[in-house]
Amino acid sequence: MSSTGDTNIPNDVPVGGLSPIDEGTSQSKAKVCQTKKMSFTSGVWEHFARLKDPEGGKLKKATCNYCQNSYTYSSSYGTSTLWKHIKNCTKYPNFQDTRQTLLSSYQSLSQEGDSSLAAWKFDQELCREALNRMIIIDELPFKFVEREGFRYFCSVMQPRFKLIGRRTVARDCLAIHKGEAIGQAVESCMIEWGIEKVCTITVDNASSNDTAVGYLKKIFSNRNGFILDGEIFHMRCCAHILNLIVKDGISEVIDSISRIRGAVRYIRSSPSRAQRFKFSVEKERITCKSLLCLDVPTRWNSTYLMLEIALKFQKAFEWFGEEDVLFMAELKDGCPNDDDWDNARVLTQFLKSFYEATLRLSGSLYVTSNSYFHEVFKIERLLDESSKSGDAYLSIMALKMKEKFDKYWGNIDKINMMLLLAVVLDPRFKLKYIKFCYSKLYASEKVSAITNRVYGVFQRLFVHYQSLATSPPNKVQNLDEMEVDKQNLDACKQTIDLVDSDFVAFLEEEESVDTKFEVDKYLEEGCEKQDQKFEILGWWKVNSSRYKILSKIARDVLAIPVSTVASESAFNTGGRILDQFRSSLTPKLVECLICGQDWLRASPLPIEVEGKLDELEEFE
């Protein structure tokens, strides 16, 4: 039996030997060869991919093309195992579920007492998914699934459910946080909202978001749904980057912060100590009415506020330390000394710019995209000047923060051009302001390269919007609308016949020339006066008749949020979820739980845990 004419057999798979069978070969060997050949030409290989077997054993493996699970098969005994899997593979496009369904009453989550009758069948995977959802939304520890009460409840409620352990739950929760799943969720929202073209998408710097952005880029590039070929699509959250920069700097003076934190914690630990500290405040004649506040170490803004208030009571702390004999003994890190207070003073002055910038960039009720360049430029100058300071701690801290700053904003190639175009579209600054600011940091050649690049992107964006304005609208009309349009068209034709066609052509040419140079006309005009009451959106609304295309660009660019969170949540949400059950979780798991909880909370039953915590902090 020769296999040279069989085109269905891959070259890398030996089938009974590729040489012809000798006359002396036994009949049993020929039967084995025939069985092997039939197995490799089976239709099951349309659904499986064979894996190479380096050891050359009888049992081989194949991977399902739909669920990516691997199964063993034997070259001698056929592929019945593979056929059985295809019959039961839920991801197979032609899968038919033959399991028996039951009629069950489902209760609505939104209104008590409401229920509906629907077909139900047991699904192990669906039950596991619901369990993971409960763990994330209700902030339960992973060990909850191994507790006796929960296991007994499951055995009574659904004996067919196979119980899983805490490690399996952790893996399932991580699977929910995959970047591709995020991208698919965003894609479904865009389809539902009818969004066909995307300018930017603002996300934080989690690695899963990079994967999600890559997925969306692939999807929208296939649909031609990008502006400027997607080079401005990925917008990184500015508040999150500032958070990362500050955390790197704070690590250099962590010892001084720990000693002041210990002193504040000691005084706040009992009413009697707080009363004695109040006496020391009166003794030193301190008029400040603020109360000592204890920070959350994972939220640097609370550390800034703690140090800012504690500095006002420095003399009271010193007097209290001399009068309270236990003050020195109970502080693990020691009592704050003069160097600690000096470091805290320098740190608070230094962090004030970051604190105010984060608040401004994280606003949700006003335009923030045109504020980015101002805030980031001030921070860059502050880091450059502080790195040359004679204070050793400040210099080291600034250098470390500058290193993180350069990672995201140090190179013009890493900055999203929309952030620079936003300040160009501010009629108080325009392109001249970018040139003015960068001239204080770089040489003239680099400044020219930056401004030329911004101007080039501005022109390309104008051409893109101009093409959208001249293209016919993609609108589905009903018959009545089409009839009305036809009547209007006939009326327009009658009107045009009354006008000289040459004059109409002249007007069209004049309008095209006028719009062609909108960019240059806007940039060459003088800047508006600096006024705190200036409303940038109102200015563009008034001048939309002069700048027909640029006003549409300004509408979209100024609407871009440069932060993904509101100001009160910009610093860190980790402190809200790290209770005694989750204090030992890895950063990746914490990020997964926080994000997963936010995505899954679409039910009409709100969880008020965060609101109560914020209310308690405000009360304290």
C-alpha positions in Angstrom: 0.0 0.0 0.0 1.6 3.2 -1.1 0.8 6.6 0.5 2.6 8.9 -2.0 -0.7 9.7 -3.8 -2.6 10.6 -0.6 -2.6 14.4 -0.4 -4.5 14.4 2.9 -1.6 13.1 4.9 0.9 15.7 6.3 4.6 15.2 5.3 5.7 15.2 8.9 3.5 12.4 10.0 4.7 8.8 9.1 1.8 6.6 8.2 2.9 2.9 8.3 6.2 4.0 6.8 6.3 5.9 3.5 8.0 3.1 1.6 6.0 0.4 -0.2 5.2 -2.7 1.8 7.3 -5.7 0.9 5.8 -8.9 -0.3 6.8 -10.7 2.8 5.1 -8.3 5.1 2.5 -9.9 7.2 -1.2 -9.3 6.7 -1.6 -7.9 10.2 1.0 -5.2 9.6 -0.9 -4.1 6.5 -4.0 -3.9 8.6 -2.3 -1.6 11.1 -1.0 0.6 8.3 -4.5 0.9 6.8 -6.0 1.8 10.2 -3.4 4.5 10.7 -4.1 6.0 7.3 -7.8 6.0 7.8 -7.5 7.7 11.2 -5.4 10.6 9.8 -7.9 11.2 6.9 -10.8 11.3 9.3 -13.1 14.3 9.3 -12.3 14.9 13.0 -9.1 16.6 11.9 -11.1 19.5 10.7 -11.7 20.3 14.3 -8.4 19.3 15.9 -4.7 20.2 15.4 -2.2 17.4 15.9 0.7 17.9 18.3 4.1 16.5 17.6 5.1 13.6 19.9 8.9 13.9 20.5 9.0 10.5 22.2 7.3 8.7 19.4 4.9 6.8 21.7 1.6 5.2 20.8 -0.5 7.7 22.6 -0.5 11.1 20.9 -2.2 14.5 21.6 -4.4 16.8 19.6 -5.8 20.3 20.5 -9.4 21.3 19.9 -9.7 24.3 17.6 -12.6 25.8 19.6 -11.9 25.3 23.3 -8.1 24.8 23.0 -8.2 21.7 25.3 -5.8 18.8 24.5 -6.9 15.2 24.3 -5.0 11.9 23.7 -5.7 9.5 20.8 -4.2 6.3 19.7 -2.8 5.7 16.2 -3.9 2.1 16.5 -7.4 2.3 17.8 -8.9 5.4 16.1 -10.2 8.8 17.2 -13.4 8.0 19.1 -12.2 10.1 22.0 -11.9 13.2 19.8 -15.3 12.6 18.2 -16.9 12.3 21.7 -15.4 15.7 22.7 -16.7 17.5 19.6 -20.1 16.2 20.4 -20.0 17.8 23.9 -17.8 20.9 23.2 -19.9 23.9 24.1 -17.7 26.2 22.0 -18.2 24.2 18.8 -20.3 26.4 16.5 -22.8 23.6 15.7 -23.1 22.4 19.3 -26.5 21.3 20.3 -27.3 21.0 24.1 -29.3 17.9 24.6 -29.5 18.2 28.4 -32.9 18.2 29.9 -34.3 21.6 30.9 -36.6 22.4 33.9 -39.1 25.1 34.4 -38.0 27.3 37.3 -39.2 30.5 38.8 -36.7 33.4 38.7 -37.0 36.2 41.2 -36.1 39.8 40.0 -33.2 41.6 41.7 -34.8 45.0 41.2 -38.2 44.4 42.9 -39.0 42.0 45.7 -41.7 39.5 44.9 -41.4 39.8 41.1 -40.8 36.4 39.5 -40.9 34.9 36.1 -41.1 31.3 34.8 -38.4 30.2 32.4 -36.5 27.1 31.3 -33.5 26.2 33.5 -30.8 23.6 33.3 -27.8 23.0 35.5 -24.5 24.4 34.2 -21.3 23.9 36.2 -19.4 26.7 34.4 -22.3 29.2 34.9 -22.5 28.3 38.6 -18.7 28.9 38.9 -19.1 32.2 37.1 -21.9 33.3 39.5 -19.7 32.2 42.5 -16.8 34.4 41.3 -19.2 37.3 40.8 -20.4 36.9 44.4 -16.8 36.8 45.7 -15.8 40.0 43.9 -19.0 42.1 44.4 -19.6 41.2 48.0 -15.8 41.5 48.9 -15.7 38.0 50.4 -12.4 36.2 51.1 -11.3 33.4 48.8 -11.3 31.0 51.7 -15.1 31.5 51.9 -15.6 28.7 49.4 -13.9 26.2 51.7 -15.9 26.9 54.8 -18.2 24.3 56.2 -21.4 26.4 56.1 -21.0 27.3 52.4 -20.3 23.7 51.4 -23.3 22.4 53.3 -25.5 25.1 51.7 -24.3 24.0 48.2 -24.9 20.3 49.0 -28.5 21.1 49.9 -29.2 23.7 47.2 -27.5 21.9 44.2 -25.8 18.5 44.9 -24.6 18.4 41.3 -22.4 21.5 41.8 -18.7 20.5 42.1 -17.1 22.5 44.9 -13.9 24.3 44.2 -11.1 25.6 46.4 -9.7 29.1 47.1 -6.9 28.8 44.6 -9.3 27.9 41.8 -11.5 30.9 42.7 -8.4 33.2 42.6 -7.5 31.9 39.2 -11.1 32.4 38.0 -11.2 36.0 39.3 -7.9 36.7 37.4 -9.4 35.3 34.2 -12.2 37.9 34.4 -9.6 40.6 34.4 -8.0 39.7 31.1 -7.3 42.6 28.7 -9.2 40.9 25.9 -12.3 40.6 28.0 -12.0 44.4 28.8 -11.7 45.1 25.1 -14.7 43.0 24.2 -16.8 44.8 26.8 -15.8 48.2 25.5 -16.5 47.0 21.9 -20.0 45.8 22.8 -20.8 49.2 24.4 -19.6 51.1 21.3 -21.8 48.9 19.1 -24.8 49.4 21.4 -24.2 53.2 21.4 -23.7 53.3 17.6 -20.1 54.6 17.8 -18.4 54.1 14.4 -15.3 56.2 14.7 -13.1 56.6 17.8 -10.7 59.5 18.6 -9.2 58.4 22.0 -9.9 56.1 24.8 -8.6 57.0 28.3 -7.4 54.2 30.6 -4.9 53.8 33.4 -1.6 52.1 33.2 -2.6 48.5 34.1 -1.0 45.9 31.8 -4.5 44.5 31.1 -5.6 47.8 29.7 -2.6 47.8 27.2 -4.0 44.4 26.0 -7.5 45.8 25.8 -6.3 48.8 23.8 -4.4 46.5 21.4 -7.5 44.4 20.9 -9.6 47.5 20.2 -7.0 48.8 17.8 -7.2 45.6 15.8 -11.0 45.7 15.7 -11.3 49.3 14.7 -8.5 49.2 12.1 -10.4 46.5 10.3 -13.5 48.7 10.3 -11.7 51.9 9.3 -13.0 53.4 12.5 -9.8 55.3 13.6 -8.9 59.0 13.4 -5.3 59.5 12.2 -4.8 55.8 11.9 -5.1 55.2 15.6 -1.9 57.0 16.6 -3.8 59.2 19.1 -6.1 56.4 20.3 -4.4 55.4 23.5 -4.7 58.1 26.2 -3.0 57.3 29.6 -4.7 58.6 32.7 -2.7 61.6 33.9 -3.8 61.4 37.5 -2.6 57.8 37.6 0.8 58.8 36.2 1.1 61.5 38.8 0.3 59.0 41.5 3.1 56.7 40.3 5.6 59.6 40.2 4.8 60.8 43.8 5.0 57.2 45.2 8.5 56.8 43.9 9.6 60.1 45.5 7.9 59.4 48.9 9.9 56.2 49.3 13.1 58.2 49.9 11.7 59.9 53.1 9.6 57.0 54.4 11.4 56.8 57.7 10.5 60.4 58.6 6.9 59.9 57.6 6.7 56.7 59.7 7.9 58.5 62.8 5.4 61.3 62.4 2.6 58.8 61.6 3.5 56.9 64.8 3.2 60.1 66.9 -0.2 61.0 65.4 -1.5 57.4 65.9 -0.3 57.4 69.5 -2.2 60.6 70.3 -5.4 59.6 68.5 -5.4 56.1 70.2 -7.2 57.3 73.3 -9.4 60.3 74.5 -7.1 60.9 77.4 -4.1 61.3 75.2 -6.0 63.6 72.9 -7.0 65.7 75.8 -3.5 66.0 77.1 -2.3 66.9 73.6 -5.0 69.6 73.4 -3.6 71.0 76.7 -0.1 71.1 75.1 -1.6 73.0 72.1 -3.0 75.6 74.4 0.3 75.8 76.3 2.2 76.6 73.1 -0.5 79.1 72.1 -1.2 77.5 68.8 -4.3 79.0 67.2 -4.8 76.4 64.5 -8.3 74.8 64.8 -7.5 71.7 62.6 -7.6 68.2 64.0 -4.8 65.7 63.7 -5.7 63.2 60.9 -4.1 59.7 60.4 -3.2 58.8 56.8 -3.9 55.7 54.8 -0.4 54.6 53.6 -1.7 53.5 50.2 -3.1 56.9 49.5 -0.4 59.5 49.2 -2.8 62.5 49.3 -3.9 61.5 52.9 -0.1 61.4 53.8 0.3 64.9 52.4 -2.7 66.1 54.5 -1.5 64.4 57.6 2.0 66.0 57.4 0.5 69.4 56.5 -1.6 69.5 59.7 1.0 67.8 61.9 3.6 70.5 61.0 1.3 73.2 62.5 1.5 71.4 65.8 5.3 70.7 65.8 5.9 72.6 69.1 2.9 70.9 70.7 4.4 67.5 69.8 7.7 68.4 71.4 6.1 69.6 74.6 3.8 66.5 74.7 6.9 64.3 74.3 8.5 65.8 77.4 5.4 65.5 79.6 4.2 62.0 78.5 6.7 59.3 79.7 5.2 56.6 77.5 5.4 58.7 74.3 9.0 57.7 73.6 8.6 54.1 74.9 5.6 53.0 72.8 6.7 54.5 69.5 8.3 51.6 67.5 10.1 53.9 65.0 11.0 56.5 67.6 9.9 60.0 68.3 10.1 62.6 65.4 13.2 64.6 65.6 14.2 68.0 64.0 15.4 66.3 60.8 12.0 64.5 60.5 10.1 67.8 60.8 12.4 69.5 58.3 11.9 66.6 55.8 8.2 66.8 56.3 8.2 70.5 55.7 10.1 70.2 52.5 8.0 67.3 51.4 4.7 69.1 51.9 5.9 72.1 50.0 7.1 69.9 47.2 3.9 67.7 47.1 1.5 70.7 47.1 2.0 71.2 43.3 1.3 67.5 42.7 -1.8 67.6 44.9 -3.3 70.6 43.3 -2.5 69.3 39.8 -4.2 66.0 40.5 -7.3 67.8 41.7 -7.5 70.0 38.6 -6.8 67.1 36.1 -9.4 64.8 37.8 -12.4 67.1 37.5 -15.5 65.8 35.9 -17.7 69.0 35.5 -15.3 71.1 33.4 -12.8 70.8 30.5 -9.6 69.2 31.6 -7.7 68.4 28.4 -6.5 72.0 27.9 -5.1 72.0 31.5 -2.8 69.1 31.0 0.1 71.0 29.4 0.1 73.8 32.0 0.2 71.3 34.9 2.7 68.9 33.5 5.0 71.7 32.4 5.0 73.2 35.9 5.8 69.8 37.4 8.6 69.2 34.9 10.2 72.6 35.8 9.8 71.8 39.5 11.5 68.5 39.2 14.4 70.0 37.2 14.9 72.7 39.8 14.5 70.4 42.8 17.0 67.9 41.4 19.7 70.6 41.6 18.8 71.6 45.2 21.3 71.6 48.0 19.0 69.5 50.2 20.2 66.0 49.8 16.8 64.4 50.5 14.9 66.7 48.1 17.5 66.2 45.3 17.4 62.4 45.6 13.6 62.4 45.7 13.3 64.8 42.7 15.7 62.7 40.6 13.8 59.5 41.3 10.5 61.2 40.4 12.0 62.7 37.3 13.0 59.2 36.2 9.4 58.1 36.4 8.3 61.3 34.8 10.5 60.8 31.8 9.2 57.2 31.4 5.8 58.6 30.5 6.2 62.3 29.5 9.9 62.9 28.9 9.9 62.0 25.2 7.6 63.8 22.8 7.0 60.5 21.0 5.4 59.1 24.2 3.0 62.0 24.6 -0.4 61.7 23.0 -0.6 64.6 20.5 -4.2 65.4 21.6 -2.9 66.7 24.9 -0.8 69.3 23.1 -3.5 70.1 20.5 -5.9 70.9 23.4 -3.8 73.8 24.5 -3.3 74.9 20.9 -7.1 75.0 20.6 -7.3 77.3 23.6 -7.4 80.8 22.0 -5.6 82.3 25.0 -2.4 80.3 24.2 -2.3 78.5 20.8 0.9 77.2 19.4 2.9 80.1 20.6 2.5 78.9 24.2 4.0 75.5 23.5 7.0 77.2 21.8 7.4 79.6 24.7 7.3 76.8 27.4 9.6 74.3 25.7 12.1 77.1 25.0 12.8 77.2 28.7 13.7 73.6 28.8 15.3 72.6 25.5 17.5 74.0 22.7 16.0 75.9 19.8 16.4 73.0 17.4 14.4 70.6 19.6 11.7 73.3 20.2 11.3 73.8 16.4 11.0 70.0 15.9 8.3 69.8 18.6 6.2 72.7 17.3 6.5 71.5 13.7 5.2 68.1 14.7 2.3 69.6 16.6 1.5 71.8 13.6 1.7 68.8 11.3 -0.7 66.7 13.4 -3.0 69.8 13.6 -3.1 70.0 9.8 -3.7 66.3 9.3 -6.6 66.4 11.8 -8.1 69.3 9.9 -7.9 67.5 6.6 -9.6 64.5 8.2 -12.5 66.5 9.6 -12.8 68.4 6.4 -13.3 65.1 4.5 -16.0 64.1 7.0 -17.8 67.4 6.4 -17.8 67.0 2.6 -18.8 63.3 2.6 -22.5 62.4 2.3 -24.1 61.4 5.6 -24.7 57.7 6.1 -28.3 57.7 7.1 -31.1 55.2 6.6 -34.3 57.0 5.6 -37.8 55.7 5.4 -40.1 56.3 2.4 -41.8 59.4 3.8 -38.4 61.1 4.5 -37.1 60.1 1.0 -40.3 61.7 -0.6 -39.7 64.9 1.4 -36.1 65.0 0.3 -37.0 64.6 -3.3 -39.4 67.5 -3.1 -36.8 69.7 -1.5 -34.3 68.6 -4.1 -36.7 69.6 -6.9 -37.3 73.0 -5.3 -33.5 73.6 -4.9 -33.0 72.8 -8.6 -35.6 75.3 -9.6 -33.9 77.9 -7.4 -30.4 77.2 -8.8 -31.7 77.5 -12.4 -32.5 81.2 -11.6 -28.9 81.9 -10.5 -25.9 82.2 -12.8 -24.1 78.8 -12.7 -20.7 80.6 -12.9 -21.5 82.6 -9.8 -22.4 79.5 -7.9 -19.1 77.9 -8.9 -17.3 81.1 -7.8 -18.9 80.9 -4.4 -18.0 77.3 -4.0 -14.3 78.0 -4.8 -14.2 80.9 -2.4 -15.6 78.8 0.4 -13.2 76.0 -0.2 -10.2 78.4 -0.2 -11.5 80.0 3.0 -11.8 76.7 4.8 -8.5 75.4 3.5 -6.6 78.0 5.5 -8.6 77.9 8.7 -5.7 76.5 10.6 -3.3 79.2 9.6 -5.9 81.9 10.0 -6.6 80.8 13.6 -2.9 80.5 14.5 -1.9 83.8 13.0 -4.6 85.8 14.9 -3.7 87.3 18.2 -4.4 85.4 21.5 -7.3 86.2 23.7 -6.6 88.1 26.9 -6.0 86.1 30.1 -9.2 86.1 32.1 -10.3 83.7 34.9 -13.9 84.0 33.7 -13.0 82.9 30.2 -15.1 80.0 28.9 -13.4 78.1 26.2 -16.5 76.2 25.1 -18.5 79.4 24.9 -15.7 81.0 22.8 -15.8 78.2 20.2 -19.6 78.3 20.1 -19.5 82.0 19.3 -16.8 81.6 16.7 -18.1 78.4 15.1 -19.3 80.4 12.0 -15.8 81.7 11.4 -14.1 78.3 12.0 -16.5 75.7 10.7 -14.1 72.8 10.7 -11.9 73.8 13.7 -14.9 74.3 15.9 -15.8 70.6 15.3 -12.2 69.6 16.1 -12.3 71.7 19.3 -15.6 70.1 20.3 -14.1 66.6 20.2 -10.6 67.4 21.5 -11.8 69.5 24.5 -14.2 66.7 25.4 -11.3 64.2 26.0 -10.9 63.3 29.7 -7.3 63.2 30.7 -8.2 61.2 33.8 -10.3 58.1 34.3 -11.4 59.0 37.9 -12.9 61.9 39.7 -10.7 64.0 42.0 -11.9 62.3 45.3 -10.8 58.9 43.9 -7.7 59.9 42.0 -5.1 58.9 44.5 -5.9 55.3 45.3 -8.9 53.1 45.9 -6.8 50.2 47.3 -7.4 51.2 50.9 -11.1 50.6 50.6 -10.7 46.9 49.7 -7.7 45.9 51.8 -9.4 44.6 54.9 -8.0 41.9 57.2 -9.0 39.3 54.7 -7.2 40.8 51.8 -4.1 42.4 53.3 -1.8 39.6 52.0 -3.0 39.6 48.4 -0.6 40.4 45.6 -0.9 43.7 43.7 -2.2 41.9 40.6 -5.0 40.3 42.5 -5.9 43.5 44.3 -6.1 45.3 41.0 -8.2 42.5 39.6 -10.7 42.6 42.4 -11.0 46.4 42.4 -11.6 46.6 38.6 -13.7 43.5 38.5 -16.0 44.9 41.2 -16.4 48.1 39.3 -17.3 46.3 36.0 -19.7 43.8 37.6 -21.6 46.3 39.7 -24.3 46.9 37.0 -27.1 45.4 39.1 -29.9 47.6 40.5 -28.9 46.6 44.1 -26.1 49.1 45.1 -23.5 48.2 47.6 -23.0 51.1 50.0 -19.7 50.0 51.6 -17.5 52.8 50.0 -20.1 55.4 50.7 -20.3 54.5 54.4 -16.4 54.5 54.7 -16.2 57.9 53.1 -18.9 59.2 55.4 -17.1 57.7 58.4 -13.8 59.3 57.4 -15.5 62.7 56.9 -17.1 62.4 60.4 -13.8 61.6 62.0 
